């Protein structure tokens, strides 16, 4: 590896945005370099061990950020090929058409996007087919129109979840099959066939897949892109800054700290690796909402004193991460479900008969096991019946994820201190009234759903042990796109207003976040921007 290598395109990051756009650009024949801060995730038994993954956080990045009071915390980030998709639950929802327009919430306004649902719809369809999403359009009354059905039928409910779906329908509600990206073939009873990559296990949510059967960005996009001779990847490459030419209009150098694959340390570019400079005609930033903002801020120069792409002052601002609750109910009957993540409910996504504002959505989580229950035990002391041992509790657990929209606030922001440390300022009570009402809706139905009414326990292992600021899995919004350079960092093609050759294609570009997992929108947008860049490359 030598300094000064020049490429047509450099992609920084391999998650839902970076991995997908690399895949989109690979067939162009242009010389493409992908830079990834980490390496390939080790394939080992601990990938599927609850204590290693959730309790000990073995695979979380060994770094700390600081909150607005200067207290340090470990963020929920993973630096591997595939980015955070290695650990995501592969729930791949479209934003609702209303999410692209201005939405009034109890605590303020969710702003309109510069594009609408129709602009994204063809790319949603392509994203669903690329990432092997299983589902059925038409079941959820809140979803927008679709140009084509999912490429794969929904993952069938196991008996206890089918009963839950039936009970919800008896309440006049509209449960639907959760759209999920897995490489699964089912037989007539919904079981995995002999040749199916996915075996319908209980490790889909929050765990990496040992069988490469979950549709993460490494499996679906990065590895196939690297089969093209014009695409190469450098791992363990921590990009430190972007440097522009004299006028400040174009980035000419991507400066990275590159470590040996078997090295350790160097995650923050502390000089443990080799400093390498790469050049490209086009630079695509996809480091995640926090780290993309950090890279642009850290690249400040005389022409861009506030950081690259930041003449508007919005870079790092309007950070969003959803208002989430992970809750465990206790079923009166045993819950023998293995693959639990098959059902969702959006009846109150945009409002309810007793509330004029959006509440959000409910979906299933991966099935709790005894190790996770034991990990929560100190927090639940006295909250559960003493005659129900934790192993029995795990057998009766039914796990829910409640997701509400938080609003873009300019003071929720990412900044750097003089030492280069990352600070994340966050109002943790931003627009939480809807989520609280959503919880009450679920709580009030437990008796009708075959659950013990007094038990709806907070499952904090899914929410970074009860620290909302540390739960960064749904991070978005720090490099927003828009039509006005005074109020946005990117144009509608996600190119920086201030720069001729820099694009940002992770969830940073979101002006608002809706109340569904952001991954599919990041994937669809990467395909959309990939088509624009392909045209630009000629």
C-alpha positions in Angstrom: 0.0 0.0 0.0 1.5 3.3 -1.0 0.5 6.9 -0.6 -1.0 8.8 -3.5 -3.1 6.0 -5.0 -6.0 7.5 -6.9 -9.5 6.0 -7.4 -12.6 7.0 -9.2 -14.6 6.5 -6.0 -13.7 6.0 -2.4 -16.5 4.8 0.0 -15.8 5.2 3.7 -17.8 2.7 5.7 -19.5 -0.6 4.9 -22.8 -0.5 6.7 -26.3 -0.1 5.2 -25.3 3.0 3.3 -21.7 2.4 2.4 -21.9 -1.3 1.7 -25.0 -0.8 -0.5 -23.6 2.0 -2.6 -20.4 0.1 -3.1 -22.5 -2.8 -4.4 -24.5 -0.4 -6.7 -21.3 1.1 -8.2 -19.4 -2.1 -8.6 -20.7 -3.0 -12.0 -19.7 0.4 -13.5 -16.1 -0.8 -14.0 -14.8 2.3 -12.3 -11.9 1.9 -9.8 -13.5 1.8 -6.4 -11.9 1.7 -3.0 -13.8 0.8 0.2 -12.3 1.8 3.5 -13.5 0.1 6.7 -12.5 1.1 10.2 -12.7 -2.5 11.5 -12.1 -5.9 10.1 -14.3 -9.0 9.5 -16.2 -10.1 12.6 -14.5 -13.2 14.1 -16.7 -16.2 13.4 -16.9 -18.0 16.7 -19.2 -19.6 19.2 -19.5 -16.3 21.2 -21.4 -14.8 18.2 -24.5 -16.6 19.5 -23.8 -16.3 23.2 -26.1 -14.0 25.1 -23.7 -13.3 27.9 -20.9 -12.4 25.5 -23.1 -10.3 23.2 -25.5 -8.6 25.6 -24.1 -8.8 29.1 -20.3 -8.4 28.4 -20.8 -6.5 25.1 -17.8 -8.4 23.7 -18.2 -6.9 20.2 -18.9 -3.3 21.0 -16.3 -0.8 20.0 -13.8 -0.2 22.9 -14.3 3.5 23.1 -16.1 6.2 25.1 -18.0 9.3 24.2 -19.1 12.1 26.5 -22.5 13.5 27.3 -23.4 17.1 27.7 -22.3 17.1 31.4 -18.9 15.6 30.5 -19.7 12.1 31.8 -18.3 9.4 29.6 -20.4 6.5 28.3 -19.8 3.5 25.9 -21.8 3.9 22.7 -23.6 1.0 21.1 -21.4 0.9 18.0 -19.6 -1.9 16.2 -16.7 -1.5 13.8 -16.7 -4.5 11.5 -17.2 -5.1 7.8 -21.0 -4.6 7.5 -21.1 -2.0 10.2 -23.9 -2.1 12.7 -26.0 -4.3 10.3 -23.9 -7.2 11.6 -25.9 -6.9 14.9 -29.2 -5.4 13.7 -32.4 -7.3 13.9 -32.9 -7.0 10.1 -36.3 -5.4 10.5 -36.6 -3.6 7.2 -39.6 -1.2 7.2 -40.4 1.6 4.8 -41.1 5.0 6.2 -44.8 5.8 5.9 -45.9 8.4 3.2 -46.9 10.8 6.0 -43.3 10.6 7.4 -42.0 12.4 4.3 -44.4 15.4 5.0 -44.7 17.7 7.9 -46.2 15.9 10.9 -47.4 17.6 14.1 -46.5 15.8 17.3 -47.4 16.6 20.9 -44.0 18.3 21.5 -43.4 19.9 18.1 -43.1 19.4 14.4 -41.4 16.7 12.4 -40.3 18.5 9.3 -41.0 17.6 5.7 -38.4 16.0 3.5 -37.3 17.7 0.3 -38.4 14.5 -1.5 -41.6 12.5 -1.0 -42.6 8.9 -0.7 -43.0 8.5 -4.5 -39.4 9.5 -5.0 -38.2 6.7 -2.7 -40.8 4.0 -3.6 -39.0 2.4 -6.6 -35.8 2.2 -4.5 -37.7 0.7 -1.5 -38.8 -2.1 -3.8 -35.2 -2.6 -5.1 -33.9 -2.6 -1.5 -36.4 -5.1 -0.4 -35.5 -7.5 -3.2 -31.8 -7.0 -2.8 -31.9 -7.6 1.0 -34.2 -10.7 0.7 -36.9 -9.1 2.7 -39.8 -11.4 3.7 -43.2 -9.9 4.2 -46.5 -9.2 2.5 -47.5 -5.7 1.3 -51.1 -4.9 1.9 -51.4 -6.2 5.5 -50.5 -3.0 7.2 -53.1 -0.2 6.6 -50.6 2.5 7.4 -48.1 1.5 4.7 -47.8 3.4 1.4 -48.3 1.9 -2.1 -45.7 -0.5 -3.4 -44.6 -1.1 -6.9 -44.1 -4.8 -6.4 -44.8 -7.4 -3.8 -41.9 -8.5 -1.5 -39.7 -11.0 -3.3 -40.2 -13.6 -0.5 -43.3 -14.6 1.5 -43.5 -13.5 5.2 -41.8 -15.5 7.8 -44.6 -17.6 9.3 -45.6 -17.1 12.9 -44.9 -19.9 15.4 -48.0 -21.0 17.4 -47.7 -18.6 20.4 -47.2 -15.6 18.1 -50.0 -16.7 15.8 -52.2 -16.8 18.8 -51.1 -13.2 19.7 -51.9 -12.1 16.1 -55.3 -13.7 16.3 -56.0 -12.1 19.7 -55.0 -8.7 18.4 -57.4 -9.1 15.5 -60.1 -9.9 18.0 -59.4 -6.5 19.5 -60.2 -4.9 16.1 -56.5 -4.3 15.4 -54.4 -5.0 12.3 -51.3 -7.0 13.1 -49.1 -7.8 10.2 -46.0 -9.9 9.3 -42.9 -7.9 10.2 -40.7 -7.3 7.1 -37.4 -9.0 7.9 -34.3 -9.7 5.8 -33.2 -13.3 6.1 -32.1 -16.0 3.6 -34.9 -18.4 4.6 -36.8 -21.1 2.6 -39.9 -22.4 4.4 -41.8 -25.6 4.0 -45.6 -25.9 4.2 -45.5 -25.7 8.0 -43.2 -22.6 8.0 -40.2 -24.7 9.0 -36.8 -24.1 7.5 -36.2 -26.4 4.6 -33.2 -28.7 4.4 -31.4 -26.4 2.0 -32.4 -23.1 3.7 -29.5 -20.9 4.9 -31.6 -19.6 7.8 -32.6 -22.2 10.4 -35.2 -20.0 12.2 -33.1 -19.9 15.4 -33.5 -17.5 18.3 -30.3 -15.5 17.6 -31.6 -13.1 14.9 -32.0 -10.0 17.0 -28.8 -8.3 18.3 -26.5 -11.2 17.3 -24.3 -11.7 14.3 -25.3 -14.7 12.2 -22.9 -17.6 12.2 -24.6 -19.0 9.1 -24.5 -15.7 7.0 -28.2 -16.1 6.7 -29.2 -12.7 8.0 -29.2 -9.9 5.3 -26.5 -7.7 6.6 -24.5 -5.4 4.4 -21.3 -7.6 4.4 -23.2 -10.7 3.2 -25.6 -9.0 0.8 -23.4 -6.2 -0.7 -19.8 -5.9 0.4 -18.6 -9.5 -0.4 -20.4 -9.6 -3.8 -19.0 -6.1 -4.7 -15.5 -7.4 -4.0 -15.9 -10.1 -6.6 -15.6 -7.3 -9.2 -12.0 -6.8 -10.1 -12.4 -3.0 -10.1 -13.4 -3.0 -6.4 -10.9 -3.3 -3.5 -11.2 -2.9 0.3 -8.8 -1.9 3.0 -9.8 -2.9 6.5 -8.6 -1.5 9.8 -8.5 1.9 8.0 -9.6 4.6 10.4 -10.2 7.7 8.3 -8.8 10.7 10.2 -9.7 13.6 7.9 -10.6 14.7 4.4 -8.3 17.3 2.8 -9.4 19.8 0.0 -7.4 21.5 -2.7 -6.6 25.2 -2.5 -10.1 26.5 -3.5 -11.8 24.3 -0.9 -14.3 23.0 -3.5 -13.1 19.4 -3.8 -11.6 16.8 -1.5 -8.4 15.6 -2.9 -7.0 13.4 -0.1 -8.6 10.9 2.3 -6.1 10.5 5.1 -6.4 7.2 7.1 -4.5 5.4 9.9 -4.2 1.8 8.5 -3.3 -1.0 10.9 -2.3 -4.6 10.2 -5.2 -7.0 10.3 -3.9 -8.7 13.4 -3.0 -5.4 15.2 -4.9 -4.1 18.2 -5.6 -0.5 19.3 -5.6 2.3 16.9 -9.4 2.6 16.8 -9.2 6.4 17.3 -6.3 6.9 14.9 -3.8 7.2 17.7 -0.8 6.6 15.5 -0.5 2.8 16.0 -0.9 2.2 12.3 0.6 3.6 9.1 -0.6 7.0 7.9 -1.8 6.6 4.3 -3.3 9.1 1.9 -5.8 8.1 -0.9 -7.2 10.2 -3.7 -10.5 10.0 -5.6 -12.7 11.9 -8.0 -15.7 11.2 -5.7 -15.7 10.6 -1.9 -18.7 8.9 -0.3 -18.9 9.2 3.5 -20.9 6.5 5.3 -19.5 6.2 8.8 -22.8 6.4 10.7 -24.6 9.5 11.8 -22.2 10.4 14.6 -18.9 9.4 13.0 -19.8 11.0 9.6 -20.4 14.3 11.4 -17.2 13.8 13.4 -15.2 13.3 10.2 -16.6 16.4 8.5 -16.0 18.5 11.7 -12.5 17.1 12.2 -11.7 18.0 8.6 -12.0 21.8 9.2 -9.5 24.0 7.3 -9.0 27.6 6.3 -11.7 27.4 3.6 -14.1 25.5 5.9 -13.4 26.7 9.4 -16.6 25.1 10.8 -15.8 21.8 9.2 -16.5 20.4 5.7 -20.0 20.8 4.3 -20.9 23.0 7.2 -21.3 26.6 6.0 -24.9 26.2 7.3 -23.7 25.2 10.7 -26.0 22.1 10.8 -23.3 19.4 10.7 -23.5 17.5 13.9 -26.9 19.0 14.8 -30.4 17.5 14.8 -29.2 14.1 16.1 -32.0 11.6 16.4 -32.1 8.0 17.7 -35.9 7.2 18.3 -37.7 6.9 21.5 -37.6 3.2 22.2 -38.8 0.8 24.9 -37.9 -2.9 25.0 -40.5 -4.6 27.1 -41.0 -8.2 28.3 -44.5 -9.5 29.0 -45.1 -12.8 30.8 -47.4 -15.2 29.0 -49.8 -17.3 31.1 -49.0 -20.2 28.8 -45.4 -21.2 27.9 -43.9 -19.5 24.9 -41.9 -22.1 23.0 -41.2 -19.7 20.1 -37.7 -19.7 18.7 -37.9 -17.2 15.8 -40.1 -14.6 17.5 -39.5 -11.5 15.3 -42.4 -12.0 12.9 -45.2 -9.6 14.0 -45.7 -5.9 14.1 -48.6 -3.5 14.8 -49.0 0.1 13.5 -52.7 0.9 14.3 -51.6 3.9 16.4 -48.6 4.9 14.3 -50.2 8.2 13.3 -52.7 8.7 16.2 -55.6 7.0 18.1 -59.2 7.7 19.0 -58.1 9.3 22.2 -54.9 11.1 21.0 -54.5 13.4 18.1 -50.7 12.9 17.7 -48.6 9.9 16.5 -47.8 7.2 19.0 -45.5 5.0 17.0 -45.3 1.2 16.4 -45.0 -2.1 18.2 -43.0 -5.0 16.9 -41.6 -8.3 18.3 -38.1 -8.6 19.6 -35.9 -11.7 19.5 -36.9 -14.3 22.1 -35.4 -13.7 25.6 -33.4 -16.6 27.0 -32.3 -17.4 30.6 -28.9 -15.7 30.2 -30.6 -12.4 29.3 -33.1 -12.8 32.1 -30.3 -13.3 34.6 -28.5 -10.3 33.2 -31.6 -8.2 34.0 -32.2 -9.9 37.4 -30.9 -7.2 39.7 -33.2 -4.6 38.0 -36.2 -6.9 38.3 -35.7 -7.8 42.0 -39.2 -7.7 43.6 -40.9 -7.0 40.3 -41.7 -10.6 39.5 -43.4 -13.4 41.5 -41.0 -15.2 43.9 -42.5 -18.5 42.8 -41.4 -18.0 39.2 -37.7 -18.8 38.8 -35.9 -16.9 36.1 -35.6 -20.0 33.9 -39.4 -20.3 34.1 -39.8 -16.6 33.4 -37.6 -16.9 30.3 -39.9 -19.8 29.1 -43.0 -17.6 29.5 -41.4 -14.3 28.1 -42.9 -12.5 25.2 -40.7 -9.6 24.0 -41.9 -6.4 22.5 -40.1 -3.4 20.9 -42.0 0.0 21.1 -40.7 2.7 18.7 -41.7 6.3 18.8 -40.4 9.3 16.9 -38.1 11.8 18.5 -37.9 15.2 16.9 -34.9 16.9 15.3 -33.6 19.4 17.8 -30.6 21.7 16.8 -29.3 21.3 20.4 -29.2 17.5 20.1 -25.7 17.5 18.6 -22.3 16.0 18.1 -19.3 18.1 18.8 -15.5 17.6 19.3 -13.4 18.9 22.2 -9.8 20.2 21.9 -8.5 16.6 22.3 -10.7 15.3 19.6 -13.0 13.4 21.9 -16.7 13.0 20.8 -19.4 14.7 22.8 -23.1 13.9 22.3 -25.6 16.3 23.7 -29.1 14.8 24.0 -32.5 15.7 25.4 -33.6 12.2 26.5 -37.2 13.4 27.1 -37.8 14.7 23.6 -41.4 13.9 22.5 -41.9 10.9 24.8 -45.6 11.4 25.5 -46.6 9.3 22.5 -44.4 6.5 23.5 -45.8 6.5 27.0 -49.3 6.3 25.6 -48.2 3.4 23.3 -46.9 1.5 26.4 -50.2 2.1 28.1 -52.1 0.7 25.1 -50.0 -2.5 25.2 -50.3 -2.7 29.0 -54.1 -2.4 28.9 -54.4 -5.3 26.4 -52.2 -7.8 28.2 -55.2 -9.6 29.8 -56.8 -10.0 26.4 -53.6 -11.3 24.9 -53.0 -14.2 27.3 -50.4 -12.3 29.4 -50.1 -11.6 33.1 -51.5 -8.1 33.4 -49.1 -7.0 36.2 -45.9 -7.9 34.3 -44.5 -5.6 31.6 -40.8 -5.4 32.4 -38.3 -3.0 30.9 -35.7 -5.0 29.0 -32.7 -2.7 29.2 -30.1 -5.0 27.7 -31.6 -4.1 24.3 -31.4 -0.4 25.3 -27.8 -0.3 26.4 -28.5 -1.1 30.1 -31.0 1.7 30.6 -28.8 4.5 29.3 -30.8 6.1 26.4 -27.8 8.2 25.3 -25.7 5.0 24.8 -28.4 3.3 22.6 -27.1 4.6 19.3 -28.3 1.8 17.1 -30.9 4.0 15.3 -28.7 7.1 15.1 -29.6 9.6 12.3 -29.9 13.2 11.3 -26.5 14.9 11.8 -25.8 15.9 8.1 -29.3 16.6 6.9 -30.3 17.0 3.3 -32.5 19.7 1.8 -32.9 22.3 -0.9 -31.7 25.3 1.0 -27.9 25.5 1.6 -28.6 27.8 4.5 -30.5 25.1 6.5 -29.0 21.8 5.2 -25.6 20.3 4.5 -26.5 18.1 1.5 -28.6 18.6 -1.6 -31.3 16.2 -2.7 -28.7 13.9 -4.2 -26.9 13.8 -0.8 -23.9 15.8 -2.3 -22.5 18.4 0.1 -23.7 21.9 -1.0 -20.3 23.3 -0.3 -18.2 20.6 -2.1 -18.2 19.3 -5.6 -17.3 15.7 -5.0 -18.4 14.6 -1.5 -21.6 12.6 -0.8 -23.0 11.3 2.5 -25.2 8.2 2.3 -25.8 6.8 5.8 -28.7 7.8 8.0 -27.0 11.2 8.6 -29.1 12.7 5.7 -32.5 12.2 7.5 -34.3 15.4 8.2 -36.7 13.4 10.5 -36.7 9.8 11.5 -40.3 8.5 11.6 -41.0 5.6 14.0 -39.7 2.6 12.1 -36.2 1.2 11.9 -34.1 3.4 9.6 -32.1 0.8 7.8 -34.3 0.2 4.7 -34.5 3.9 4.0 -30.7 4.1 4.2 -30.4 1.2 1.8 -33.0 2.6 -0.6 -31.3 6.0 -0.5 -27.9 4.5 -1.2 -29.3 2.8 -4.3 -30.9 6.1 -5.4 -27.7 8.1 -4.9 -25.7 5.3 -6.5 -27.7 5.7 -9.7 -27.0 9.5 -9.6 -23.3 8.9 -9.2 -23.3 6.2 -11.9 -24.7 8.8 -14.3 -22.2 11.4 -13.1 -19.3 8.9 -13.7 -20.5 8.4 -17.3 
